Amino acid sequence: MAQSEEKTELPSEHKKQKAREEGNVGKSQEVTGFLALLFGFGIIFFLFPFLGERIKNLFVYVMKFNLDDFNDLGTLNLAIFIIKESIIIVAPIFLVLMIATIAGNVAQFGFLITIKTIIPKFSKINMITGFKNVISLKKLLDGLLITLKVSIALSLGFFIFLGFLQELPNIAFLNIFSQLMWLRDKALILGSILLILFFFMAALDFYIRRKQYIQSLKMTKQEVKDEYKQLQGNPQIRARIRQTMRKMSSRKMLANVSKATVVVTNPTHYAVALKFVLHEDVAPIVVAKGTDLLAIKIKEIAREHNIPIRDQPKLARELYRLCEVDDYIPQELFRAVAQVLQTTEQIASQMK
């Protein structure tokens, strides 16, 4: 019994869709962080001349500010200038980082807007459960992984930076612009190496998170059966519905036998009722058909309403095989059916 309750089955598409609607999706923050770093470094180096010029203007403006200018108006102008320049410097970087963060999430689980994740649930306010979540094995492993990733990144960056320090004595004799270019180049090297490291970390974390996500949604065999019944309906109920629909369809079809012009039989196993009214129907129409007991019932109704019955075994089988109820007969059977209709007293009286 315990074995049957183990969650051994992969989650169905319905369960994954339901989890998605509730905001429960498989995602890795490392992937989002990597894209943010990648786009952030990219925009900084792309706008490096522009950002350098704005920072220089800000520095020059502040350095030219005299003590005599420290009055209410001067201080206000200084604050306004610093805020304006800071916004101009930070805004493009912030915008790119925001786009990168959105792109990182959309790339992992598609576009999704839901408020269910922020709706408070009082049923989840449980001190014991909350304490267990804080000290859970999963939280401990996540903390160890974060510590390991930060340690590797810091160690790698430290050793690379030590190599750069050996060049500082020569850089000290360069002008400020050359020093900035040297700093830019070294930052590009350091950033590229760290980005490669973060890429592999993000790929590994994405794999682990997806696996954990699928594992969390796994279902028991009973859950799979219950979901199938819920979506498809109980097999017994569905069978009863089909049986009821067949009965209703049969009643409607048998009611149409009274409108038939002729019934073609084989003569025991097949019966097909045809209706044809001259100047009204473009071709004979199958109003009822059946085999065995249903064929017998069709013939009984035909006798009750004095509808002619013609024994045409081959034609009856072909009509049953090729036509559904309310279908016009196919063109290849026109001649054979016309011969049958011509032998009936009803069609003869209509032609007169």
C-alpha positions in Angstrom: 0.0 0.0 0.0 2.9 2.4 0.9 4.5 1.6 -2.4 1.4 2.6 -4.3 1.5 6.0 -2.6 5.0 6.8 -3.7 5.2 9.6 -6.3 6.8 7.7 -9.1 4.9 9.1 -12.1 6.0 12.1 -14.1 3.6 15.1 -13.8 0.9 15.3 -16.5 0.5 18.4 -18.7 -2.6 19.3 -16.8 -0.8 19.3 -13.4 2.1 21.3 -14.9 -0.4 23.8 -16.4 -2.3 24.0 -13.0 1.0 24.7 -11.2 1.9 27.3 -13.8 -1.4 29.1 -13.2 -0.6 29.2 -9.5 2.8 30.7 -10.2 4.7 27.5 -9.5 7.2 27.3 -12.3 10.7 25.8 -12.7 13.2 28.6 -12.8 16.8 29.3 -11.8 17.8 32.6 -10.3 21.3 31.9 -11.5 20.2 32.1 -15.2 18.5 35.4 -14.5 21.6 36.7 -12.7 23.9 35.6 -15.4 21.8 37.4 -18.1 21.7 40.5 -15.9 25.5 40.5 -15.5 26.0 39.8 -19.2 23.8 42.7 -20.3 25.1 44.9 -17.6 28.7 44.4 -18.6 27.7 44.9 -22.2 25.9 48.2 -21.7 28.7 49.5 -19.5 31.4 48.8 -22.1 29.2 50.0 -24.9 28.4 53.3 -23.1 31.9 53.6 -21.6 32.8 56.8 -23.4 29.4 58.4 -22.7 29.5 57.4 -19.0 33.1 58.6 -18.6 32.1 61.9 -20.1 29.2 62.3 -17.7 31.2 61.3 -14.7 34.0 63.8 -15.7 31.4 66.6 -16.0 30.0 65.7 -12.6 33.5 65.7 -11.0 34.5 69.0 -12.7 31.2 70.7 -11.6 31.6 69.6 -8.0 35.3 70.6 -7.9 34.5 74.1 -9.2 31.9 74.6 -6.5 33.3 77.3 -4.2 32.7 77.8 -0.5 31.0 81.1 -1.3 28.4 79.2 -3.4 27.2 77.2 -0.3 24.0 79.1 0.2 20.4 77.9 -0.2 20.2 78.5 -3.9 23.7 77.2 -4.7 23.2 74.0 -2.6 19.9 73.4 -4.4 21.5 73.8 -7.8 24.3 71.4 -6.8 21.8 68.8 -5.5 19.7 69.1 -8.7 22.8 68.8 -10.9 24.1 65.7 -9.0 20.7 64.0 -9.1 20.2 64.8 -12.8 23.6 63.5 -13.8 23.3 60.4 -11.6 19.9 59.6 -13.3 21.5 60.0 -16.7 24.3 57.7 -15.8 22.3 55.0 -14.0 19.1 55.0 -16.1 20.4 53.1 -19.2 22.1 50.5 -17.0 19.0 50.1 -14.9 16.7 49.8 -17.9 19.0 47.2 -19.5 19.2 45.2 -16.3 15.4 45.3 -16.0 15.0 44.0 -19.5 17.6 41.3 -18.9 15.8 40.1 -15.8 12.5 39.9 -17.6 14.1 38.1 -20.5 15.8 35.6 -18.2 12.5 34.6 -16.6 10.5 34.5 -19.9 13.3 32.4 -21.5 12.8 29.8 -18.8 9.1 29.5 -18.4 7.5 31.8 -21.0 5.4 34.9 -20.4 3.3 34.6 -17.3 1.3 37.1 -15.2 -0.3 35.8 -12.0 -1.2 37.3 -8.7 -1.8 34.0 -6.9 1.8 34.0 -5.6 1.3 37.3 -3.7 -2.1 36.5 -2.3 -1.7 35.7 1.5 -2.9 32.3 2.6 -3.6 32.0 6.2 -3.5 28.3 6.0 0.2 28.5 5.4 0.8 30.5 8.7 2.2 27.7 10.7 5.1 28.2 13.1 6.2 24.5 13.0 6.0 24.2 9.2 7.8 27.5 8.8 10.6 26.5 11.2 10.9 23.2 9.3 11.2 25.1 6.0 14.0 27.3 7.4 16.1 24.4 8.6 15.2 21.9 5.8 17.8 19.9 4.0 16.9 21.7 0.7 17.6 25.1 2.3 20.9 23.8 3.8 22.0 22.5 0.4 21.0 25.8 -1.3 23.1 27.7 1.2 26.1 25.5 0.7 25.8 25.9 -3.1 25.6 29.7 -2.8 28.7 29.7 -0.5 30.6 27.4 -2.9 29.8 29.6 -5.9 30.7 32.8 -4.2 34.0 31.3 -2.9 35.0 30.1 -6.3 34.1 33.4 -7.9 36.0 35.4 -5.3 39.0 33.2 -5.4 39.3 33.3 -9.2 38.8 37.1 -9.2 41.4 37.5 -6.5 44.1 35.6 -8.3 43.4 37.4 -11.6 43.5 40.7 -9.8 46.9 39.8 -8.2 48.3 39.4 -11.7 47.0 42.9 -12.6 48.7 44.4 -9.6 52.1 43.6 -11.0 51.5 46.1 -13.8 50.5 49.0 -11.5 54.1 50.4 -11.1 54.2 51.0 -14.9 50.6 52.3 -15.1 51.3 55.0 -12.4 53.4 56.9 -15.0 50.6 57.1 -17.6 48.2 59.9 -18.0 44.7 59.7 -16.6 43.1 58.7 -19.9 45.6 55.8 -20.5 45.0 54.7 -16.9 41.3 54.6 -17.6 41.8 52.6 -20.8 44.0 50.1 -18.9 41.4 49.8 -16.2 38.7 49.2 -18.8 40.7 46.5 -20.6 41.5 44.7 -17.3 37.9 44.9 -16.2 36.8 43.5 -19.6 39.2 40.5 -19.1 38.1 40.0 -15.5 34.4 40.3 -16.4 34.8 37.9 -19.4 36.4 35.2 -17.2 33.8 35.6 -14.5 31.0 35.5 -17.0 32.3 32.2 -18.4 32.3 30.9 -14.8 28.9 32.2 -14.1 27.6 30.7 -17.4 28.6 27.1 -16.3 27.2 27.8 -12.8 23.9 29.0 -14.3 23.6 26.0 -16.6 24.3 23.6 -13.7 21.8 25.4 -11.5 19.2 25.4 -14.2 19.5 21.6 -14.6 19.2 21.1 -10.9 16.2 23.4 -10.5 14.4 21.8 -13.4 15.0 18.4 -11.9 13.8 19.5 -8.5 10.7 21.1 -10.1 9.7 17.9 -11.9 10.4 15.9 -8.8 8.1 18.2 -6.7 5.3 17.7 -9.2 5.5 13.9 -9.5 2.3 12.1 -9.0 1.2 8.8 -7.4 -0.5 6.2 -9.6 -3.8 6.9 -7.9 -3.4 10.6 -8.6 -2.9 9.9 -12.3 -6.1 7.7 -12.3 -8.1 10.3 -10.4 -7.0 13.1 -12.7 -7.8 11.0 -15.8 -11.3 10.3 -14.4 -11.7 14.0 -13.6 -10.7 15.1 -17.1 -12.2 12.3 -19.1 -15.0 11.3 -16.8 -15.7 8.0 -15.2 -15.6 5.2 -17.8 -18.9 3.7 -16.5 -20.6 7.1 -16.7 -19.2 7.8 -20.2 -20.4 4.3 -21.3 -23.8 5.0 -19.9 -23.9 8.4 -21.6 -23.0 6.8 -24.9 -25.6 4.2 -24.5 -28.2 6.8 -23.7 -27.2 8.8 -26.7 -27.4 5.8 -28.9 -30.9 5.0 -27.6 -32.0 8.6 -28.3 -30.5 8.5 -31.7 -32.2 5.2 -32.4 -35.6 6.5 -31.3 -35.2 9.6 -33.5 -34.1 7.5 -36.4 -37.0 5.0 -36.0 -39.4 7.9 -35.8 -38.2 8.9 -39.3 -39.0 5.5 -40.8 -42.7 6.6 -41.0 -41.6 9.3 -43.5 -39.7 6.9 -45.7 -40.7 6.2 -49.3 -39.2 2.7 -49.5 -37.2 0.3 -47.3 -34.4 -1.7 -48.9 -33.4 -5.0 -47.2 -31.1 -7.9 -47.8 -33.7 -9.3 -46.5 -32.7 -10.4 -42.9 -29.6 -8.7 -41.7 -29.8 -5.2 -43.3 -32.5 -2.6 -43.6 -32.1 1.0 -45.1 -35.1 3.4 -45.2 -35.0 5.9 -48.1 -37.1 9.0 -48.6 -37.6 10.7 -51.9 -40.2 13.3 -52.7 -40.3 14.4 -56.3 -39.7 18.2 -56.8 -38.6 18.5 -53.2 -35.5 16.2 -52.7 -32.6 16.6 -55.1 -31.7 12.9 -54.4 -33.0 10.0 -52.2 -32.1 10.5 -48.5 -31.2 7.8 -46.0 -33.6 8.4 -43.0 -32.8 5.2 -41.1 -30.6 2.2 -41.3 -29.8 -0.8 -39.1 -28.7 -4.4 -38.8 -30.2 -7.5 -37.2 -32.7 -6.5 -34.4 -32.7 -2.8 -35.5 -33.3 -3.9 -39.1 -36.3 -6.0 -37.9 -37.6 -3.0 -36.0 -37.3 -0.8 -39.1 -39.3 -3.3 -41.2 -42.0 -3.6 -38.5 -42.5 0.2 -38.5 -42.5 0.2 -42.4 -45.3 -2.4 -42.4 -47.3 -0.5 -39.8 -47.2 2.6 -42.1 -47.7 0.6 -45.4 -44.2 1.6 -46.6 -43.0 -0.7 -49.4 -40.2 -3.1 -48.5 -37.9 -4.3 -51.3 -35.4 -7.2 -51.0 -32.2 -6.0 -52.7 -29.4 -7.7 -50.7 -26.4 -6.1 -52.6 -27.9 -2.6 -52.7 -28.9 -2.8 -49.0 -25.3 -3.7 -48.0 -23.9 -0.9 -50.2 -26.3 1.7 -48.9 -25.5 0.7 -45.3 -21.7 0.8 -45.9 -21.6 4.0 -47.8 -24.3 6.2 -46.2 -25.0 7.6 -42.8 -28.4 8.7 -41.6 -29.5 12.0 -43.3 -27.0 11.5 -46.1 -27.9 11.7 -49.8 -27.2 8.4 -51.6 -23.9 8.4 -53.6 -24.1 9.0 -57.3 -22.9 5.5 -58.2 -26.1 4.1 -56.6 -28.5 6.5 -58.3 -29.5 4.0 -61.1 -30.1 1.0 -58.7 -32.1 3.1 -56.3 -34.2 4.7 -59.1 -35.1 1.2 -60.3 -36.3 0.3 -56.8 -38.3 3.5 -56.5 -40.0 3.0 -59.9 -41.4 -0.3 -58.7 -43.2 1.3 -55.8 -46.8 2.3 -56.0 -46.1 5.6 -54.1 -43.5 6.9 -56.5 -45.7 5.8 -59.4 -48.6 7.8 -58.1 -46.3 10.9 -57.7 -45.0 10.7 -61.2 -48.6 10.7 -62.6 
